[in-house]
């Protein structure tokens, strides 16, 4: 269940109450007349089943409540109420399958922002992966995958394509391009420094590397895994099962590929650098394609659910 707290202009209170009362899956409705001071209006509280929330939020925005008042949404971790249980049963579909498009857009907007923190995490992840590449250490590669924050902008691109939001698309692409460019440039410098102090050497890069040579040898399996990871990642976001994102993060070789390309470029091993770049682009493309198609499928599914 979700809890909605709304500040509503007094002239629209009855319209909002009518909307909430006629939305299947709502309960625990309360009205505090004249309680709001900034902006002025009535405070309306209610609980709504997750699977009914997206339609209700859409209608509330159509009434201009987000513009002239406010709408706050909170997750309810525990609700001991027979009415709440009944509301969830009455709402169409399953809560775990429901998509809150407003929440998704807000989350991807925040995660796709090009910030100092985002650049720091991506750069650190790439440097960790560089160590894993030189040492042929799969544990370091997995660790770097988990640290990398690049799925946020990728999800932002998918959301922007489905919702036709050019500003979100531009913001997400900027975070991806600038983020990887900065991270790879910093990793080239890091590799040269490590070489100067005797911790990296070109021989380690050109050795057999049985644990990490897949990074610069892209194939169809790379694309297949990226597609599966893209589907899983988007589902984890839309179903609020964020723990699954960790599994997504360590299943695709975006950060390791960027790191291998940077190290190889530093040692002028351009063939290996290009192979790693192909791996990076292949994974990015697979995630975006799969994520976008997954969101489109969910959008179509819930449109049919609302019609029913």
Buried (B, 14 or more C-beta within 10 A) or exposed (E): BBBBBBBBBEEBBEBBBEBBEEBBBBBBBEBEEEEBEEEEBBBBBBBBBBBBBBBBBEBBEEBEBBEBBBBEBEEBEEBEBEEBBEBBEBBBBEBEBBBBBBBBBEBBBEBBBBEEEBBBBBBBBBBBBBBBBBBBBEEBBBBBBBBBBBBBBBBBBBBBBBBEBEEBBBBBBBBBEBBBEBBBBBBBEBBEEBBEEEEBEBEBBEEEBEBBBBBBEBEEEBBEBBBBBBBBBBBBBBBBEEEBBEEBBBBBBBBBBBBBBBBBBBBEBEEBBBBBBBBBEBBBBBBBBBBBBBBEEBBEEBEEBEEE
